[in-house]
Amino acid sequence: MAKIIVKNTEIVFYKNEQEDYISLTDIAKVRDKENPSQIISLWLRTYNTIEYLGLWEMLNNPSFNPHIYEGFKKESATINELICLSNMKNLNAVFINEGLTQRERLIKLNQIAIQQMRVLMEVEGKKMLK
């Protein structure tokens, strides 16, 4: 078992035969030491993560059902839109705690919103919110 330090947080690596594993909980603690499970939960809901997990399943799971996965993937695109909207409120609170001025917060939030809109526009099978 190896360890590295990232932003004053210890991250553990596990080695199992030829494979290396990294602790997601430890990585999430870099962002939120008190509640890393919330960070992991948000990560698991993202479209890119679901797409990655689907690919992994296709390569490693002979019982994988791609039809069920496709429906789940399309549903995640809508969930991502809602998560993006709710994250702005949370990010603003984080920026306030960091002591950023209102102007600095608005600039950062605007940059993040633009980036999120670009990502959402690239998602296949997206549904528009009414």
NULUM-264815 format. One record per residue: residue number from 1; x, y, z of N, C-alpha, C in turn; chain; residue in one letter. Coordinates in steps of 0.05 Angstrom, whole numbers. Example, Ala and Ser with C-alpha at 12.3 -4.5 7.8 and 13.67 -1.06 7.14 Angstrom:
2
+-----+--------+--------+--------+--------+---------+--------+--------+--------+--------+---+---+
:   k :  neast : nnorth :    nup : caeast : canorth :   caup :  ceast : cnorth :    cup : c : r :
+-----+--------+--------+--------+--------+---------+--------+--------+--------+--------+---+---+
:   1 :    264 :   -114 :    156 :    246 :     -90 :    156 :    264 :    -66 :    156 : A : A :
:   2 :    257 :    -45 :    142 :    273 :     -21 :    143 :    258 :      1 :    157 : A : S :
+-----+--------+--------+--------+--------+---------+--------+--------+--------+--------+---+---+
This chain:
130
+-----+--------+--------+--------+--------+---------+--------+--------+--------+--------+---+---+
:   k :  neast : nnorth :    nup : caeast : canorth :   caup :  ceast : cnorth :    cup : c : r :
+-----+--------+--------+--------+--------+---------+--------+--------+--------+--------+---+---+
:   1 :     17 :    -24 :      0 :      0 :       0 :      0 :     18 :     25 :      0 : A : M :
:   2 :     14 :     42 :    -20 :     30 :      66 :    -23 :     12 :     90 :    -17 : A : A :
:   3 :     25 :    113 :    -10 :     10 :     137 :     -4 :     23 :    161 :    -17 : A : K :
:   4 :      6 :    181 :    -24 :     17 :     206 :    -33 :      1 :    228 :    -18 : A : I :
:   5 :     12 :    252 :    -17 :     -2 :     274 :     -4 :    -10 :    294 :    -25 : A : I :
:   6 :    -36 :    301 :    -26 :    -47 :     320 :    -44 :    -62 :    341 :    -28 : A : V :
:   7 :    -54 :    366 :    -29 :    -67 :     388 :    -14 :    -71 :    380 :     15 : A : K :
:   8 :    -50 :    371 :     27 :    -49 :     363 :     56 :    -68 :    340 :     62 : A : N :
:   9 :    -75 :    324 :     42 :    -92 :     300 :     47 :    -78 :    276 :     37 : A : T :
:  10 :    -77 :    255 :     54 :    -64 :     230 :     46 :    -82 :    214 :     28 : A : E :
:  11 :    -71 :    205 :      5 :    -86 :     188 :    -14 :    -73 :    161 :    -15 : A : I :
:  12 :    -88 :    140 :    -11 :    -78 :     113 :    -10 :    -81 :     99 :    -37 : A : V :
:  13 :    -60 :     84 :    -45 :    -61 :      66 :    -68 :    -60 :     37 :    -58 : A : F :
:  14 :    -76 :     20 :    -70 :    -76 :      -8 :    -64 :    -66 :    -24 :    -88 : A : Y :
:  15 :    -50 :    -44 :    -84 :    -40 :     -60 :   -106 :    -50 :    -88 :   -102 : A : K :
:  16 :    -63 :    -99 :   -123 :    -74 :    -126 :   -122 :    -64 :   -140 :   -147 : A : N :
:  17 :    -44 :   -158 :   -144 :    -31 :    -171 :   -166 :    -20 :   -151 :   -186 : A : E :
:  18 :    -31 :   -150 :   -210 :    -22 :    -132 :   -230 :    -37 :   -105 :   -231 : A : Q :
:  19 :    -57 :   -102 :   -215 :    -75 :     -79 :   -216 :    -69 :    -60 :   -193 : A : E :
:  20 :    -71 :    -33 :   -199 :    -68 :     -13 :   -178 :    -95 :      0 :   -174 : A : D :
:  21 :   -102 :      6 :   -149 :   -128 :      18 :   -142 :   -122 :     43 :   -125 : A : Y :
:  22 :   -138 :     64 :   -129 :   -134 :      88 :   -114 :   -160 :     93 :    -98 : A : I :
:  23 :   -158 :    103 :    -75 :   -181 :     107 :    -58 :   -197 :    132 :    -67 : A : S :
:  24 :   -221 :    127 :    -76 :   -239 :     150 :    -84 :   -246 :    167 :    -59 : A : L :
:  25 :   -250 :    153 :    -37 :   -257 :     168 :    -13 :   -235 :    187 :     -5 : A : T :
:  26 :   -210 :    178 :     -7 :   -187 :     196 :     -1 :   -186 :    219 :    -21 : A : D :
:  27 :   -191 :    214 :    -47 :   -191 :     236 :    -66 :   -213 :    256 :    -60 : A : I :
:  28 :   -237 :    246 :    -53 :   -259 :     263 :    -46 :   -254 :    280 :    -21 : A : A :
:  29 :   -237 :    270 :     -3 :   -231 :     285 :     21 :   -214 :    310 :     15 : A : K :
:  30 :   -201 :    310 :     -8 :   -186 :     334 :    -16 :   -206 :    357 :    -20 : A : V :
:  31 :   -230 :    351 :    -30 :   -250 :     371 :    -35 :   -267 :    376 :    -10 : A : R :
:  32 :   -274 :    355 :      5 :   -292 :     358 :     28 :   -285 :    337 :     49 : A : D :
:  33 :   -268 :    344 :     68 :   -259 :     326 :     89 :   -282 :    315 :    106 : A : K :
:  34 :   -302 :    332 :    110 :   -324 :     324 :    128 :   -344 :    305 :    115 : A : E :
:  35 :   -348 :    308 :     88 :   -369 :     292 :     75 :   -360 :    283 :     48 : A : N :
:  36 :   -340 :    265 :     47 :   -330 :     256 :     21 :   -351 :    239 :      5 : A : P :
:  37 :   -369 :    227 :     19 :   -390 :     211 :      5 :   -407 :    228 :    -13 : A : S :
:  38 :   -412 :    253 :     -6 :   -428 :     270 :    -23 :   -413 :    276 :    -49 : A : Q :
:  39 :   -387 :    280 :    -47 :   -371 :     285 :    -71 :   -372 :    261 :    -90 : A : I :
:  40 :   -369 :    237 :    -78 :   -370 :     212 :    -94 :   -397 :    208 :   -106 : A : I :
:  41 :   -418 :    214 :    -91 :   -445 :     212 :   -101 :   -450 :    230 :   -126 : A : S :
:  42 :   -440 :    254 :   -124 :   -443 :     273 :   -147 :   -427 :    263 :   -171 : A : L :
:  43 :   -403 :    253 :   -165 :   -386 :     243 :   -187 :   -399 :    219 :   -201 : A : W :
:  44 :   -411 :    202 :   -186 :   -424 :     178 :   -198 :   -448 :    185 :   -215 : A : L :
:  45 :   -460 :    209 :   -211 :   -483 :     217 :   -227 :   -476 :    231 :   -253 : A : R :
:  46 :   -451 :    238 :   -257 :   -445 :     253 :   -281 :   -447 :    236 :   -306 : A : T :
:  47 :   -454 :    248 :   -328 :   -457 :     234 :   -353 :   -431 :    220 :   -361 : A : Y :
:  48 :   -408 :    234 :   -358 :   -382 :     222 :   -366 :   -376 :    197 :   -349 : A : N :
:  49 :   -382 :    198 :   -324 :   -376 :     175 :   -307 :   -394 :    152 :   -315 : A : T :
:  50 :   -419 :    157 :   -320 :   -438 :     136 :   -328 :   -429 :    124 :   -355 : A : I :
:  51 :   -420 :    141 :   -373 :   -409 :     132 :   -399 :   -385 :    114 :   -395 : A : E :
:  52 :   -367 :    122 :   -377 :   -343 :     107 :   -371 :   -350 :     80 :   -359 : A : Y :
:  53 :   -369 :     80 :   -339 :   -377 :      55 :   -327 :   -390 :     36 :   -347 : A : L :
:  54 :   -405 :     47 :   -366 :   -417 :      31 :   -386 :   -396 :     17 :   -404 : A : G :
:  55 :   -376 :     32 :   -411 :   -354 :      22 :   -427 :   -340 :      0 :   -412 : A : L :
:  56 :   -334 :      5 :   -387 :   -321 :     -15 :   -370 :   -337 :    -41 :   -369 : A : W :
:  57 :   -363 :    -38 :   -365 :   -381 :     -61 :   -364 :   -381 :    -76 :   -390 : A : E :
:  58 :   -382 :    -62 :   -413 :   -381 :     -76 :   -439 :   -356 :    -92 :   -442 : A : M :
:  59 :   -334 :    -82 :   -432 :   -308 :     -96 :   -435 :   -304 :   -118 :   -415 : A : L :
:  60 :   -316 :   -116 :   -392 :   -310 :    -135 :   -370 :   -333 :   -152 :   -360 : A : N :
:  61 :   -357 :   -147 :   -368 :   -380 :    -161 :   -358 :   -395 :   -175 :   -380 : A : N :
:  62 :   -392 :   -202 :   -382 :   -405 :    -216 :   -404 :   -436 :   -216 :   -402 : A : P :
:  63 :   -447 :   -210 :   -379 :   -476 :    -209 :   -375 :   -487 :   -181 :   -378 : A : S :
:  64 :   -470 :   -162 :   -387 :   -479 :    -134 :   -389 :   -501 :   -131 :   -410 : A : F :
:  65 :   -522 :   -116 :   -402 :   -545 :    -111 :   -420 :   -544 :    -83 :   -430 : A : N :
:  66 :   -535 :    -78 :   -455 :   -532 :     -51 :   -466 :   -558 :    -36 :   -469 : A : P :
:  67 :   -580 :    -50 :   -472 :   -606 :     -37 :   -475 :   -615 :    -22 :   -450 : A : H :
:  68 :   -611 :    -35 :   -427 :   -617 :     -23 :   -402 :   -599 :      1 :   -397 : A : I :
:  69 :   -573 :     -3 :   -403 :   -553 :      18 :   -399 :   -560 :     43 :   -416 : A : Y :
:  70 :   -568 :     40 :   -441 :   -574 :      63 :   -458 :   -596 :     80 :   -445 : A : E :
:  71 :   -617 :     68 :   -435 :   -638 :      83 :   -422 :   -628 :     98 :   -397 : A : G :
:  72 :   -611 :     85 :   -382 :   -600 :      97 :   -358 :   -582 :    120 :   -366 : A : F :
:  73 :   -566 :    117 :   -387 :   -548 :     138 :   -396 :   -564 :    163 :   -405 : A : K :
:  74 :   -586 :    159 :   -420 :   -602 :     181 :   -429 :   -615 :    196 :   -406 : A : K :
:  75 :   -623 :    181 :   -386 :   -635 :     194 :   -362 :   -614 :    210 :   -347 : A : E :
:  76 :   -589 :    201 :   -347 :   -568 :     216 :   -333 :   -563 :    243 :   -345 : A : S :
:  77 :   -568 :    247 :   -371 :   -564 :     273 :   -384 :   -582 :    293 :   -372 : A : A :
:  78 :   -607 :    286 :   -367 :   -626 :     304 :   -354 :   -618 :    310 :   -326 : A : T :
:  79 :   -609 :    290 :   -311 :   -600 :     293 :   -284 :   -577 :    313 :   -283 : A : I :
:  80 :   -559 :    311 :   -302 :   -535 :     329 :   -303 :   -544 :    358 :   -305 : A : N :
:  81 :   -565 :    364 :   -321 :   -574 :     391 :   -324 :   -583 :    402 :   -297 : A : E :
:  82 :   -598 :    386 :   -282 :   -608 :     394 :   -255 :   -585 :    397 :   -235 : A : L :
:  83 :   -565 :    379 :   -236 :   -542 :     381 :   -218 :   -526 :    406 :   -224 : A : I :
:  84 :   -523 :    413 :   -249 :   -508 :     438 :   -256 :   -521 :    462 :   -244 : A : C :
:  85 :   -548 :    463 :   -245 :   -562 :     486 :   -234 :   -559 :    487 :   -204 : A : L :
:  86 :   -562 :    464 :   -190 :   -560 :     465 :   -161 :   -531 :    470 :   -152 : A : S :
:  87 :   -511 :    462 :   -167 :   -483 :     466 :   -159 :   -476 :    495 :   -158 : A : N :
:  88 :   -489 :    512 :   -174 :   -482 :     541 :   -174 :   -487 :    552 :   -146 : A : M :
:  89 :   -509 :    545 :   -134 :   -516 :     554 :   -107 :   -494 :    545 :    -87 : A : K :
:  90 :   -487 :    520 :    -89 :   -466 :     509 :    -71 :   -439 :    522 :    -76 : A : N :
:  91 :   -432 :    526 :   -101 :   -406 :     538 :   -107 :   -405 :    567 :    -97 : A : L :
:  92 :   -427 :    581 :    -99 :   -428 :     609 :    -89 :   -422 :    609 :    -59 : A : N :
:  93 :   -434 :    589 :    -45 :   -430 :     587 :    -16 :   -400 :    581 :    -10 : A : A :
:  94 :   -388 :    564 :    -26 :   -360 :     558 :    -22 :   -343 :    582 :    -27 : A : V :
:  95 :   -349 :    598 :    -48 :   -334 :     622 :    -54 :   -337 :    643 :    -32 : A : F :
:  96 :   -361 :    645 :    -20 :   -365 :     663 :      2 :   -347 :    655 :     26 : A : I :
:  97 :   -347 :    629 :     32 :   -330 :     619 :     53 :   -300 :    624 :     48 : A : N :
:  98 :   -292 :    624 :     23 :   -265 :     630 :     15 :   -258 :    659 :     17 : A : E :
:  99 :   -278 :    676 :     22 :   -273 :     705 :     25 :   -272 :    720 :     -2 : A : G :
: 100 :   -282 :    709 :    -23 :   -282 :     723 :    -49 :   -302 :    745 :    -49 : A : L :
: 101 :   -296 :    767 :    -62 :   -315 :     789 :    -65 :   -337 :    781 :    -83 : A : T :
: 102 :   -359 :    796 :    -82 :   -382 :     790 :   -100 :   -373 :    790 :   -129 : A : Q :
: 103 :   -357 :    810 :   -137 :   -348 :     811 :   -164 :   -332 :    786 :   -172 : A : R :
: 104 :   -314 :    777 :   -155 :   -297 :     753 :   -160 :   -315 :    729 :   -162 : A : E :
: 105 :   -335 :    727 :   -144 :   -354 :     704 :   -145 :   -369 :    704 :   -171 : A : R :
: 106 :   -380 :    726 :   -179 :   -395 :     728 :   -204 :   -378 :    720 :   -228 : A : L :
: 107 :   -354 :    729 :   -229 :   -336 :     722 :   -251 :   -332 :    692 :   -252 : A : I :
: 108 :   -325 :    680 :   -229 :   -320 :     651 :   -228 :   -346 :    635 :   -235 : A : K :
: 109 :   -368 :    643 :   -223 :   -393 :     629 :   -229 :   -401 :    631 :   -258 : A : L :
: 110 :   -396 :    654 :   -270 :   -401 :     657 :   -299 :   -384 :    639 :   -316 : A : N :
: 111 :   -358 :    637 :   -309 :   -340 :     619 :   -324 :   -349 :    590 :   -321 : A : Q :
: 112 :   -357 :    582 :   -297 :   -366 :     555 :   -293 :   -392 :    550 :   -308 : A : I :
: 113 :   -410 :    569 :   -308 :   -436 :     565 :   -322 :   -431 :    562 :   -352 : A : A :
: 114 :   -413 :    578 :   -363 :   -406 :     575 :   -392 :   -395 :    548 :   -398 : A : I :
: 115 :   -377 :    538 :   -381 :   -365 :     512 :   -385 :   -386 :    490 :   -383 : A : Q :
: 116 :   -404 :    492 :   -363 :   -425 :     472 :   -360 :   -444 :    472 :   -383 : A : Q :
: 117 :   -451 :    495 :   -394 :   -469 :     497 :   -417 :   -456 :    484 :   -441 : A : M :
: 118 :   -430 :    488 :   -445 :   -416 :     475 :   -467 :   -417 :    444 :   -465 : A : R :
: 119 :   -413 :    434 :   -440 :   -415 :     405 :   -436 :   -443 :    395 :   -441 : A : V :
: 120 :   -463 :    409 :   -431 :   -490 :     400 :   -435 :   -498 :    401 :   -465 : A : L :
: 121 :   -488 :    420 :   -480 :   -494 :     422 :   -508 :   -482 :    398 :   -524 : A : M :
: 122 :   -461 :    386 :   -513 :   -448 :     364 :   -527 :   -461 :    337 :   -520 : A : E :
: 123 :   -478 :    336 :   -500 :   -490 :     310 :   -491 :   -510 :    301 :   -511 : A : V :
: 124 :   -506 :    276 :   -521 :   -525 :     264 :   -540 :   -551 :    257 :   -525 : A : E :
: 125 :   -574 :    260 :   -539 :   -599 :     251 :   -528 :   -609 :    269 :   -505 : A : G :
: 126 :   -599 :    294 :   -504 :   -607 :     312 :   -482 :   -636 :    320 :   -485 : A : K :
: 127 :   -648 :    326 :   -462 :   -676 :     335 :   -462 :   -675 :    364 :   -452 : A : K :
: 128 :   -691 :    381 :   -464 :   -691 :     409 :   -456 :   -710 :    413 :   -432 : A : M :
: 129 :   -701 :    429 :   -413 :   -718 :     436 :   -390 :   -738 :    456 :   -398 : A : L :
: 130 :   -763 :    454 :   -388 :   -784 :     474 :   -396 :   -788 :    494 :   -374 : A : K :
+-----+--------+--------+--------+--------+---------+--------+--------+--------+--------+---+---+
